[in-house]
């Protein structure tokens, strides 16, 4: 991830504690949704660095309905924010509503929050509308001086959004995760390496790739790393990648140029023999 500008790091470290207290007091008073939206708007300005009047839109209109907040830089909506009252637990129905808003506008990112809990989702619009949770945090439990927590918050900051850091982080998480690693462990190259190393343990030991694969699938990996929907998707992705690499390696070499098939001249014969 790109380094956090010093001014942003200092702002996060100094302002987050202020809003932790505000949110805790609001929770004690059980404030309504409208008041929660007001607090979120202030957080977006003072913590995340957005211009309250130019870049934060309240009740963003989407085909006859409204989303609570939208972050808009220039003409582009970067992410939508669906806000619930501070005392309401976030539910799948709230998420579906926010994702539906985003899908209608082709917006890739949705934040669902009640002020305390923040959930960030990536919305994909390929064969069907889907959402993937990227991060979740409790604002009142943040340690704004910790580097990893500052980096997480920076993903939602104006400077981070302008650098597309949240998209980079999403791609990283899509690749470096337990499902992908589990899928890699079940590929033929890895299984062959494991089999060779196991055979070195004892002279004359015979074990097949299939036996190693069964052990990894059934006894080494947890079931959800092999059988879950996420695991199946990861295995498909790895399989496609391996097939693509095999095709690339199998491509015929470049045809020999007509010059190479011509009868050698006296000059070329001399050049070929000059190394003796």
C-alpha positions as CSV (number, residue, x, y, z in Angstrom):
1,X,0.0,0.0,0.0
2,X,1.2,3.5,-0.7
3,X,2.6,5.4,2.2
4,X,0.1,7.7,4.1
5,X,0.9,11.4,3.9
6,X,2.1,12.8,7.2
7,X,-0.7,15.3,7.3
8,X,-3.3,12.5,6.9
9,X,-1.6,10.3,9.5
10,X,-1.6,13.2,12.0
11,X,-5.2,14.0,11.2
12,X,-6.4,10.4,11.8
13,X,-4.4,10.1,15.0
14,X,-5.8,13.4,16.5
15,X,-9.4,13.3,15.3
16,X,-10.5,9.7,15.6
17,X,-10.4,9.8,19.5
18,X,-12.8,12.8,19.4
19,X,-15.3,10.9,17.3
20,X,-15.0,7.7,19.5
21,X,-16.3,9.8,22.4
22,X,-19.0,11.4,20.3
23,X,-20.2,8.0,19.0
24,X,-20.2,6.4,22.5
25,X,-22.3,9.3,23.8
26,X,-24.7,9.0,20.9
27,X,-25.1,5.3,21.5
28,X,-25.9,6.0,25.2
29,X,-28.6,8.5,24.0
30,X,-29.7,6.0,21.3
31,X,-29.9,8.8,18.7
32,X,-32.1,8.4,15.6
33,X,-30.9,7.8,12.0
34,X,-30.9,11.5,11.0
35,X,-28.6,12.4,13.9
36,X,-26.4,9.4,13.1
37,X,-26.1,10.7,9.5
38,X,-25.0,14.0,10.9
39,X,-22.2,12.4,12.9
40,X,-21.1,10.3,9.8
41,X,-21.0,13.4,7.7
42,X,-18.7,15.1,10.2
43,X,-16.5,11.9,10.3
44,X,-16.2,12.0,6.5
45,X,-15.1,15.6,6.6
46,X,-12.8,15.6,9.6
47,X,-11.3,12.1,9.5
48,X,-11.5,11.1,5.9
49,X,-10.8,14.6,4.5
50,X,-13.7,15.2,2.2
51,X,-15.2,18.6,1.5
52,X,-18.6,18.6,3.3
53,X,-20.2,20.9,0.8
54,X,-18.6,19.8,-2.5
55,X,-17.9,16.1,-2.1
56,X,-20.5,14.7,0.4
57,X,-24.0,14.4,-0.9
58,X,-26.9,13.7,1.4
59,X,-29.9,11.7,0.2
60,X,-28.3,10.9,-3.2
61,X,-31.1,10.3,-5.7
62,X,-31.1,6.9,-7.5
63,X,-33.9,6.2,-9.9
64,X,-36.7,7.5,-7.7
65,X,-35.2,6.5,-4.4
66,X,-32.5,7.8,-2.1
67,X,-29.2,6.5,-0.5
68,X,-28.3,8.3,2.7
69,X,-24.8,9.6,1.6
70,X,-22.6,9.6,-1.5
71,X,-18.9,10.5,-1.9
72,X,-18.5,12.3,-5.2
73,X,-15.2,13.7,-6.5
74,X,-15.7,15.7,-9.6
75,X,-18.4,13.9,-11.6
76,X,-17.7,10.5,-10.3
77,X,-19.4,8.8,-7.3
78,X,-16.7,6.9,-5.5
79,X,-18.9,5.1,-2.9
80,X,-22.3,5.1,-1.4
81,X,-23.0,5.1,2.3
82,X,-26.1,3.5,3.8
83,X,-26.6,4.7,7.3
84,X,-28.7,3.1,10.0
85,X,-29.5,4.5,13.5
86,X,-26.7,4.0,15.9
87,X,-28.7,1.5,18.0
88,X,-29.7,-0.7,15.0
89,X,-27.7,-3.9,14.2
90,X,-26.6,-4.0,10.6
91,X,-28.4,-6.8,8.6
92,X,-28.3,-8.4,5.2
93,X,-31.5,-6.6,4.2
94,X,-29.8,-3.3,4.8
95,X,-26.9,-4.4,2.6
96,X,-29.1,-5.6,-0.2
97,X,-30.8,-2.2,-0.3
98,X,-27.4,-0.4,-0.5
99,X,-26.0,-2.9,-3.1
100,X,-29.2,-2.4,-5.2
101,X,-28.6,1.3,-5.2
102,X,-25.0,0.9,-6.3
103,X,-25.9,-1.6,-9.0
104,X,-28.3,0.8,-10.6
105,X,-25.6,3.4,-10.9
106,X,-22.7,1.2,-11.7
107,X,-21.0,2.2,-8.4
108,X,-18.4,-0.3,-7.2
109,X,-18.2,0.5,-3.5
110,X,-20.8,0.6,-0.7
111,X,-20.3,1.4,3.0
112,X,-22.9,0.2,5.4
113,X,-22.7,1.7,8.9
114,X,-24.6,2.6,12.1
115,X,-21.7,4.9,13.1
116,X,-20.2,2.3,15.4
117,X,-19.7,-0.6,13.0
118,X,-18.4,0.1,9.5
119,X,-18.6,-2.5,6.7
120,X,-17.1,-1.9,3.2
121,X,-18.3,-3.9,0.3
122,X,-17.2,-4.3,-3.3
123,X,-20.1,-4.5,-5.8
124,X,-19.6,-6.6,-9.0
125,X,-21.9,-6.3,-11.9
126,X,-20.9,-9.1,-14.2
127,X,-23.3,-12.0,-14.8
128,X,-25.2,-11.1,-11.7
129,X,-25.0,-8.4,-8.9
130,X,-22.8,-9.6,-6.1
131,X,-21.2,-8.0,-3.1
132,X,-18.0,-9.0,-1.3
133,X,-17.1,-7.6,2.2
134,X,-13.6,-6.2,2.1
135,X,-13.2,-4.7,5.6
136,X,-15.2,-4.3,8.8
137,X,-14.3,-2.3,11.9
138,X,-15.7,-1.0,15.1
139,X,-15.0,2.8,15.2
140,X,-15.1,3.0,19.0
141,X,-12.3,0.3,19.2
142,X,-9.9,1.8,16.7
143,X,-6.3,2.6,17.8
144,X,-5.6,5.5,15.4
145,X,-1.9,5.4,16.1
146,X,-1.4,1.9,14.9
147,X,0.0,1.7,11.4
148,X,-2.3,-1.1,10.1
149,X,-5.4,0.7,11.4
150,X,-4.3,4.0,9.8
151,X,-3.8,2.1,6.5
152,X,-7.3,0.6,6.7
153,X,-8.9,4.1,7.3
154,X,-6.7,5.6,4.6
155,X,-8.5,3.4,2.0
156,X,-11.6,5.5,2.6
157,X,-9.8,8.8,2.8
158,X,-10.0,11.3,-0.1
159,X,-6.3,10.9,-0.9
160,X,-6.6,7.1,-0.8
161,X,-9.7,7.2,-3.0
162,X,-7.9,9.4,-5.5
163,X,-5.0,6.8,-5.7
164,X,-7.5,3.9,-6.2
165,X,-5.9,2.2,-3.1
166,X,-9.1,0.5,-2.2
167,X,-9.2,-1.2,-5.6
168,X,-5.6,-2.3,-5.2
169,X,-6.3,-3.7,-1.8
170,X,-9.3,-5.6,-3.1
171,X,-7.2,-7.2,-5.8
172,X,-4.6,-8.1,-3.2
173,X,-7.2,-9.7,-0.9
174,X,-8.7,-11.6,-3.8
175,X,-5.4,-13.2,-4.6
176,X,-3.7,-13.6,-1.2
177,X,-6.3,-15.4,0.9
178,X,-6.8,-18.9,2.4
179,X,-9.0,-20.1,-0.4
180,X,-6.4,-19.2,-3.1
181,X,-3.6,-20.8,-1.1
182,X,-5.8,-23.9,-0.5
183,X,-6.4,-24.1,-4.3
184,X,-2.7,-23.7,-5.1
185,X,-1.9,-26.6,-2.7
186,X,-4.2,-28.9,-4.7
187,X,-2.5,-28.1,-8.1
188,X,-0.4,-30.8,-9.8
189,X,2.9,-29.0,-9.6
190,X,2.6,-28.6,-5.8
191,X,1.3,-32.1,-5.3
192,X,4.3,-33.5,-7.3
193,X,6.7,-31.5,-5.1
194,X,5.1,-32.8,-1.9
195,X,5.2,-36.4,-3.2
196,X,8.9,-36.1,-4.1
197,X,9.8,-34.7,-0.7
198,X,7.7,-37.4,1.1
199,X,9.5,-40.1,-0.8
200,X,12.9,-38.7,0.4
201,X,11.9,-39.5,4.0
202,X,12.2,-43.3,3.5
203,X,14.1,-45.2,0.8
204,X,11.9,-47.2,-1.5
205,X,8.7,-45.5,-0.3
206,X,6.1,-45.5,-3.0
207,X,3.3,-42.9,-2.9
208,X,1.2,-41.5,-5.8
209,X,0.1,-38.0,-6.6
210,X,-3.5,-39.1,-6.1
211,X,-2.7,-40.3,-2.5
212,X,-1.0,-36.9,-1.7
213,X,-4.0,-35.0,-3.2
214,X,-6.4,-37.0,-1.1
215,X,-4.4,-36.4,2.1
216,X,-4.3,-32.6,1.5
217,X,-8.0,-32.4,0.6
218,X,-9.3,-34.6,3.4
219,X,-6.9,-34.4,6.2
220,X,-4.6,-31.3,5.8
221,X,-7.0,-28.6,4.7
222,X,-10.2,-27.6,6.4
223,X,-13.4,-28.6,4.6
224,X,-14.4,-25.0,3.8
225,X,-11.1,-24.5,2.0
226,X,-12.0,-27.3,-0.4
227,X,-15.8,-27.5,-0.6
228,X,-17.1,-24.0,0.0
229,X,-18.3,-21.7,-2.8
230,X,-15.3,-19.4,-2.3
231,X,-13.0,-22.4,-2.5
232,X,-14.6,-23.7,-5.7
233,X,-14.2,-20.2,-7.2
234,X,-10.5,-20.1,-6.2
235,X,-9.9,-23.5,-7.7
236,X,-11.5,-22.4,-11.0
237,X,-9.4,-19.3,-11.1
238,X,-6.2,-21.2,-10.5
239,X,-7.1,-23.9,-13.0
240,X,-7.7,-21.2,-15.7
241,X,-4.4,-19.6,-14.9
242,X,-2.5,-22.9,-15.2
243,X,-4.2,-23.7,-18.5
244,X,-3.4,-20.3,-19.8
245,X,0.3,-20.8,-18.9
246,X,0.4,-24.2,-20.5
247,X,-1.1,-22.8,-23.7
248,X,1.5,-20.1,-23.7
249,X,4.4,-22.6,-23.3
250,X,2.9,-24.8,-26.0
251,X,2.8,-22.1,-28.6
252,X,5.0,-23.0,-31.6
253,X,8.2,-21.2,-32.0
254,X,8.6,-18.5,-34.5
255,X,9.0,-19.7,-38.1
256,X,12.5,-19.7,-39.5
257,X,12.9,-16.7,-41.7
258,X,13.5,-17.2,-45.4
259,X,17.0,-15.9,-45.0
260,X,17.9,-18.7,-42.7
261,X,16.9,-21.3,-45.4
262,X,18.9,-19.7,-48.1
263,X,22.1,-21.4,-49.4
264,X,25.1,-20.2,-47.3
265,X,27.3,-17.7,-49.0
266,X,31.0,-17.7,-48.9
267,X,30.9,-14.8,-46.5
268,X,28.5,-16.6,-44.1
269,X,30.6,-19.7,-44.2
270,X,33.6,-17.7,-43.3
271,X,31.8,-16.1,-40.4
272,X,30.5,-19.4,-39.1
273,X,34.0,-20.9,-39.1
274,X,35.8,-17.9,-37.7
275,X,35.2,-19.1,-34.1
276,X,37.5,-22.1,-34.5
